[in-house]
Amino acid sequence: MEYMKNFEEAEKIDKLRSKMMKYILYKKRTEMEVRQKFCDEDENAVEDAIEYFKELNYIDDENYIQRSMQEFINLKNLSLKEISYKLCQKGVNKRLVEDYIAKHEDELLAYELQSAKKIWNKKIQNSDENSVKEFLYKKGYTQTTIQKIQ
């Protein structure tokens, strides 16, 4: 009887891992996203599966930050504050985001400046300077960045 119980438990964990694997491989996910998706499952099994995937580097928040930053830089015009906020919304630890920004400060500040310039050039055609500045402030750009692009 003990053997059957262990077998059923192992089968349950294997099914959960398979579901998680599909979820993670479809799109890179943060640890929090995985936890939220599988919150209705057995807590111990979820914890075990998350640790298993962390060991295999399928769940890696630091790698998620790096990939997301590159995606934002390549595709969007965002301030560093906006990027940080978006990552924290995904459940990434704020300290990890701040550490990444600190390590890549020069590159990211150059990106932010370039991003602000693009927005400025686009918006200034249809608006006055003050409303464009206000827009940039609301988007999280620093006063220093805004002053540099004028």
Backbone hydrogen bonds, N-H to C=O, Kabsch-Sander energy under -0.5 kcal/mol:
donor,donor_aa,acceptor,acceptor_aa,energy
5,K,1,M,-1.9
6,N,2,E,-2.3
7,F,3,Y,-2.4
8,E,4,M,-2.7
9,E,5,K,-2.2
10,A,6,N,-2.5
11,E,7,F,-2.4
12,K,8,E,-2.2
13,I,9,E,-2.3
14,D,10,A,-2.3
15,K,11,E,-2.2
16,L,12,K,-2.1
17,R,13,I,-2.6
18,S,14,D,-2.1
19,K,15,K,-2.4
20,M,16,L,-2.7
21,M,17,R,-2.8
22,K,18,S,-2.1
23,Y,19,K,-2.0
24,I,20,M,-2.9
25,L,21,M,-2.7
26,Y,22,K,-1.7
27,K,23,Y,-0.9
34,V,30,T,-1.9
35,R,31,E,-2.4
36,Q,32,M,-2.7
37,K,33,E,-2.3
38,F,34,V,-2.0
39,C,36,Q,-1.2
41,E,38,F,-1.3
46,V,42,D,-2.5
47,E,43,E,-2.5
48,D,44,N,-2.4
49,A,45,A,-2.5
50,I,46,V,-2.8
51,E,47,E,-2.3
52,Y,48,D,-2.1
53,F,49,A,-2.5
54,K,50,I,-2.2
55,E,51,E,-2.2
56,L,52,Y,-1.3
57,N,54,K,-1.3
58,Y,53,F,-2.7
59,I,53,F,-1.3
60,D,58,Y,-0.6
64,Y,60,D,-2.3
65,I,61,D,-2.2
66,Q,62,E,-2.0
67,R,63,N,-2.6
68,S,64,Y,-2.6
69,M,65,I,-2.8
70,Q,66,Q,-2.1
71,E,67,R,-2.1
72,F,68,S,-2.9
73,I,69,M,-2.8
74,N,70,Q,-2.2
75,L,71,E,-2.0
76,K,72,F,-2.7
78,L,76,K,-0.7
83,I,79,S,-2.3
84,S,80,L,-2.6
85,Y,81,K,-2.3
86,K,82,E,-2.7
87,L,83,I,-2.4
88,C,84,S,-2.3
89,Q,85,Y,-2.1
90,K,86,K,-1.1
91,G,88,C,-1.3
92,V,87,L,-1.9
96,L,93,N,-0.6
97,V,93,N,-1.7
98,E,94,K,-2.7
99,D,95,R,-2.5
100,Y,96,L,-2.2
101,I,97,V,-2.6
102,A,98,E,-2.4
103,K,99,D,-2.3
104,H,100,Y,-1.8
105,E,102,A,-1.0
108,L,104,H,-2.6
109,L,105,E,-2.8
110,A,106,D,-2.0
111,Y,107,E,-2.1
112,E,108,L,-2.6
113,L,109,L,-2.3
114,Q,110,A,-2.4
115,S,111,Y,-2.8
116,A,112,E,-2.6
117,K,113,L,-2.2
118,K,114,Q,-2.1
119,I,115,S,-2.1
120,W,116,A,-2.9
121,N,117,K,-3.0
122,K,118,K,-1.8
123,K,119,I,-2.9
124,I,120,W,-2.8
126,N,123,K,-1.2
127,S,123,K,-1.0
132,V,128,D,-1.8
133,K,129,E,-2.7
134,E,130,N,-2.5
135,F,131,S,-2.2
136,L,132,V,-2.5
137,Y,133,K,-2.6
138,K,134,E,-2.4
139,K,135,F,-1.6
140,G,137,Y,-1.5
141,Y,136,L,-2.2
146,I,142,T,-2.3
147,Q,143,Q,-2.5
148,K,144,T,-1.9
149,I,145,T,-1.3
150,Q,146,I,-0.6
150,Q,147,Q,-0.6
